């Protein structure tokens, strides 16, 4: 069975070109390692750059997009597969079902929402799918500080915080989350 990585990331490129560069590098790594990308199905921003990179490097991409976004023509048109969900909750659920592990690139509140849900489920032992936060150029520093503060204040146990992989380098993050996935099998 082919390995599948779920990636959460922005529908914008952001202000720092390092984010797009990281998305493209991740896309290349995914394709070169014969892994299938599962992502939000968008054609713009980091989502589009990531999907394009996987496809340009010969990889397979499955997009999961809510019907209202497809109706607005926000979906990527060249994917290997496009799954249309009823709404945002069903989109996240489908991505969760399809992915073996999760990778989080910079993005906005939607990206943080998706990350928070899969990390919460990991913390609650509802799954054992590894999750990596790619802290490109310190993008997630404040989120990491929040998680550390939650740990200090006893709202998040250290053993749960230790479940999250945090890396600044895309290739290191990619290798660590894959290794964690193989260790869960």
N, C-alpha and C positions, 0 to 999 in steps of 0.2 A: 504494500500500500504506500502511495506517495505521501511524503511529509508535506504538511500544510502549515504555513505561518500566517496568523492573523495580524495585520498591521493597522494601527490607528494613527492617523496623522491629519494635518490641516488641509482644508480646501483652499487655502491661500498659500503662497510661497513664503510669506513672511518677509521681513526686511533684511535678514542676513542671508547672503547667498550660500553660506555653509549648510543651511537646512536643505536646500534643493540638491546640493552636491551630495549630502548624506543620503537623501532619498534615492538618488540615482545609483549611488554605490551599493546601497542595500538591494536595490532591484537587480543589479548585476550579480551580486552574491547569491541571491535567491535563485536566479536562472542558472548560474554556473553550477550550483549544487543540486539541480533538478528538484527544487522544492516548488510547490504551488503557492502562489500568493492569494490570500483571501483578504479583501479590503472593502471599503465602503462604496466602490463603484463609480466614483466621481472622475471627471475628465480634466479638472483644473487643480491648481495648487500642487502641494506635495503629493496628494493622492494621484493626480494625473502624471506627475513626473515619475513617481514610483512605478505605476502600472506601465507607462511607456518604456521605462528602463528594463523591466522584466520582459516585456514583449519583444523589444529590440534585441535582447540577448537570448531569444529563443525559448523563453519560459512560458508557463501557463498561469493565467490570471482569472480568478473568479471574483466578480464584483457583486456586492449585495446592496441594493439601493431601494429605498421606500418608493412606492408608486407615485407619490406626489412630487418627488424629485425627478423621477423619470419623466413624468408629465411636463416638467419644466425643461426637459432636455439637458439635464445636468450630468447624465450618465456618460461614461466612456463608451464609444461605439465600436471599438476593436478588440474587446475582451474575448477570452476563450469561452467564458460563460458569464451571463448576467442573470442574477436571481433578483426578482422584484418582490419585495416584502410589502405587507399591508401598511406598516408604519415603522417608526424608529425602534420601538421595543422589539418587534419581530426581527428587524435588521440585526440588532445586537445579538439576539438569541441565535439566529442562523449563523452569524459569523463565529460565535462561540462554539456552536455544534461542529462546524467545519474545521476549525483550526486546532492544531496540536499544541501550539504555544503562541505567545503574543509578543509583539514588538511595538513599542510606542515611540513615535517620532514627534517633533514639535507640532503643535496645533493649538486650537482654541478650546473653548469650554466643551464642545462636543467630544474632542479628543480626551480631555480630562474626564468627562463623564464615562466614556467607554473604558478607559483605563481603570477608573475607580470601581466600576462594576466587576470587571474580571479580577481585579486585585482583591476586592471584598470577598468574592466567591472563593478565591484561593485561600484567603485568611480563614474563611469559615469551613475549609476543607470540603467544599462542594465540588471541587475539581483539583487536579494536581498539575495543571498546565502551567509551565513556567512563563514568567512575564518579565520583560526587560524594558527599562526606561532608558532611552537613548538621550543622554543629557548633552546634546550637541551645543558646544560653546556656552555651557552653563544655563541653557534654556530652562531647565526644570529645577534650578537651584532653590527657588522659593518653595516649590512643591516638596522638594526633599527636606528643606528646613521645617516645613509644616509636619511632615511625617515623623521627623526626628523629635519635634516638640510634642506631638501626640504620643510618642513613645515615652518621652521624659515625664509627661503628665499622666501616664498610665491609661491612655485611651487606646493605645496600640502596643501590643506586646512585642518585645524585641524579637522573639522567635518568628513573629509574623512579618515584621519589617525585614528580617533576614531572608524571607522568601523572595523578596523583590531584588532583581538584578539591576544594578545601576552602573552604566558605563558611558564614557564620553566618546569613545572611539567606536565607529560603526562595525568594523570588522571584529573587534574584541567582543562587542555586545552580541553580534551574530553568533560567534563561536561559543560564547558562554551560554546563551539561551538554548542552542542546539545540544550542547553537552548536557545541560540540565534536563532537557527533554529525553535524551537517550537514557539518562540515569533513572527516569521515572517509569521506563518501560519494563 
